[in-house]
Amino acid sequence: MGDNDFKYVLQDFGNYYIGARWTYGEMLTNEDMPFKWKAVVRHYLLKDVAPDTRLESHIFFMDEADFAYQTLKELRVKFKMNVWMPADARRGQGRYESREYKIEEIVGSRELHEKMDTIIVEEMRLSKLALLTFAV
């Protein structure tokens, strides 16, 4: 997979889908990124991390006291991730499974943190309504 495979911004009626390989600095300069999301990044998320931090890695290094975590929790973001499922008697061989997790599940899960090196974080799903009602 190339570096740009998970750098995209898509939307449907109710959500934005933002690829997880963007750095926060790249998000701020991208024309397709929603303006209000850029404001959230600038005013809230960059208080905890450097602009060259990628969304995909930042979620595994947050804790519940971080302002970035509290912001993402308030926005009710979810992350689509491919998680490695090892071989067992039922499946036969190991494989990746696509799953969606709330930010609270990621930050609070010891298992996901232990598997962090084998997880592929694809995208963040951001509700348009949650972003609309979030005060910046």
Secondary structure, DSSP 8 states (H G I E B T S, - for coil): --GGGG--EEE-SSEEEEETT-BHHHHHH-TTS-HHHHHHHHHTGGGTS-TT-BHHHHTTS--TT-HHHHHHHHTT-EEEEEEEE---TTTSS-EEEEEEEEHHHHHH-HHHHHTGGG-EEEEEEEEHHHHHHS--
